[in-house]
Amino acid sequence: MSLQKPSILSGSNVDGSVFLTWSSVFNANKYQIEFHINKTGQKNIYYSYSTNFLIKNLEYNGFYSVRVRALNDISQSEWSFGVMIRPKLRQSLSCVYGVPNEKKGFITLRWTSTPTDFGFHVERCDIGSNIGFKRIGWISCSEIRTFEDQTNCQTCQGHYYTVTFRDNQWDSGAGVLSKKLFCISPTDIDYENQFEENEEELLIKSDT
């Protein structure tokens, strides 16, 4: 008896891993998973006796494709339709920084790069204002990770920013809060070096 082709039901991809689930196939006693690394062209084969499988130690910003087929002692099914996987950095490890730029009253924001399905939502809260957080930008492209904000401050008491990652993995959106930022007085920190050092540290933590 020929085996029915399985269907991949979900591929939860986050924090350098992917957890796959697929439909059960009658008379199958195990499943073969073909995992393709798009960057190198390498294909890895895994086997599972259940209808789920966890693949770890992936690059969080890399592209992968996967498909599954059912097996028993005498036959095998056709491959399932393939799905594309792009692992994402755990949001608790993300960070957002900002500094005054060359134009007075402007702040340049920068945040940890991680792919999203729908981009980024940027909000600002002005210290001393009773408005609270207000939306100041929507970035639909998930590859962009910088934003320039004009605050129009005459004197600056400081600002807080939240960058929300809009994604199917986090239905309500996962927000990352900045530290208190000023748009008038320059700071003494080395912004570029500090961000790169922090981002490198976060990537190391995400692999552990």
C-alpha positions in Angstrom: 0.0 0.0 0.0 1.4 3.4 -1.0 1.9 6.0 1.7 0.2 9.3 1.7 2.3 12.4 1.4 2.6 14.2 4.8 1.9 18.0 5.2 4.1 20.2 7.3 1.8 21.9 9.8 4.1 24.4 11.4 7.7 25.4 11.6 8.3 27.5 14.7 11.6 29.2 14.0 13.3 31.3 16.8 16.6 31.7 18.6 18.7 29.7 16.2 16.4 26.6 16.1 13.4 25.3 14.2 10.7 23.0 15.6 8.8 21.2 12.9 5.5 19.4 13.1 3.7 17.5 10.3 0.6 15.4 9.7 0.6 11.8 10.7 0.6 9.2 7.8 -1.3 5.9 8.2 1.0 2.8 8.1 4.2 5.0 8.3 6.7 3.9 11.0 9.1 6.8 10.6 9.7 10.0 8.8 12.6 11.4 6.8 13.4 15.1 7.0 15.5 16.8 4.3 17.0 20.0 5.6 18.6 22.3 3.0 21.1 25.1 3.9 20.5 27.7 1.2 23.8 29.5 1.7 26.0 26.5 1.1 23.7 24.2 -0.8 24.4 21.5 1.8 21.5 19.0 2.5 21.2 17.2 5.9 19.0 14.1 6.4 17.3 13.4 9.7 14.9 10.7 10.9 12.0 10.9 13.4 9.7 8.2 14.8 7.1 10.9 15.7 5.5 13.8 13.8 7.8 16.5 15.1 11.5 17.3 15.1 13.8 20.0 16.6 16.8 21.2 14.6 19.3 23.4 16.5 22.5 25.4 16.1 21.3 27.4 13.1 22.3 30.9 12.0 19.5 33.2 13.2 19.6 35.3 10.1 20.1 32.5 7.5 17.7 30.9 5.0 16.8 27.2 5.2 14.3 25.0 3.4 12.8 21.7 4.7 10.6 18.9 3.5 9.4 15.6 5.0 8.3 12.2 3.7 6.8 9.1 5.3 8.5 5.7 5.4 7.8 2.1 6.3 9.6 -1.2 5.8 8.5 -1.6 2.1 7.7 1.9 0.7 8.0 5.6 1.0 5.7 8.5 0.2 6.3 11.5 -2.0 8.1 14.5 -0.4 5.8 17.1 1.3 5.7 20.6 -0.1 8.8 22.4 1.1 8.7 25.3 3.6 11.2 28.1 4.0 12.7 28.7 7.5 14.5 31.7 8.8 15.5 31.5 12.5 15.1 34.6 14.6 16.9 36.0 17.6 15.1 35.6 20.9 13.5 39.0 21.6 14.8 39.1 25.1 18.3 39.3 23.6 17.5 42.2 21.3 18.6 45.8 22.0 18.0 49.3 20.8 20.4 52.2 21.0 20.3 55.9 19.9 22.5 59.0 19.8 22.1 62.6 18.7 23.2 62.9 15.1 24.8 66.0 13.4 21.4 67.8 13.2 20.2 69.4 16.4 17.0 67.9 17.7 17.5 64.6 15.9 18.2 61.1 17.3 19.4 58.2 15.2 18.1 54.8 16.5 19.7 51.5 15.8 18.6 48.0 16.9 19.7 44.4 16.7 19.1 42.9 13.4 16.6 40.1 13.3 14.2 39.1 10.5 10.5 39.8 10.9 7.4 39.0 8.9 6.0 42.6 8.9 8.8 45.0 9.9 9.1 47.3 12.8 6.9 49.7 14.7 8.7 52.7 16.4 7.3 54.6 19.3 8.6 57.5 21.5 7.8 58.8 25.0 9.0 62.3 25.8 10.0 62.9 29.4 7.7 65.5 31.1 4.9 64.9 28.6 1.5 63.4 29.7 0.9 61.9 26.3 3.0 58.7 26.9 4.2 56.6 24.0 3.2 57.7 20.5 3.8 56.1 17.2 6.4 57.9 15.2 7.3 55.4 12.5 6.5 52.2 10.7 9.2 50.3 8.8 7.8 47.6 6.6 11.1 46.2 5.4 12.5 43.8 8.0 16.1 44.3 6.7 16.2 48.0 7.8 17.4 48.5 11.4 17.9 52.2 11.7 15.5 55.2 12.1 16.1 58.9 12.3 13.7 60.8 14.5 13.2 64.6 14.7 12.0 65.6 18.2 11.7 69.4 17.8 13.1 69.9 21.3 14.2 73.4 22.4 15.5 72.0 25.7 15.7 68.2 26.1 14.6 66.4 29.2 15.1 63.0 27.4 13.2 60.4 25.5 12.4 56.7 25.6 11.9 54.7 22.4 10.3 51.3 21.9 10.9 49.3 18.7 8.3 46.6 18.3 9.0 43.6 16.1 5.8 42.7 14.2 5.9 39.0 13.5 3.8 35.8 13.3 6.0 34.4 16.1 4.8 37.2 18.4 1.2 38.0 17.6 1.0 41.0 19.9 4.5 42.2 18.8 7.6 42.1 21.0 8.9 45.5 22.0 12.5 46.4 22.9 12.9 49.6 25.1 15.8 52.0 24.7 17.6 53.6 27.6 16.9 57.4 28.2 18.2 59.3 25.2 18.9 63.0 24.7 18.7 64.8 21.3 20.4 68.1 22.3 23.5 67.4 24.4 26.1 65.1 22.8 27.1 62.1 24.8 30.6 60.8 25.5 30.0 57.2 24.6 31.4 55.7 21.5 28.1 54.7 19.9 29.3 52.6 17.0 31.8 50.6 19.0 29.4 50.1 21.9 26.6 48.8 19.7 28.9 46.4 17.8 30.3 45.1 21.1 26.8 44.6 22.6 25.5 43.0 19.4 28.4 40.6 19.3 27.8 39.7 23.0 24.1 39.1 22.3 24.9 36.8 19.4 27.2 34.8 21.6 24.5 34.5 24.3 21.9 33.4 21.7 24.1 30.5 20.7 24.4 29.2 24.3 
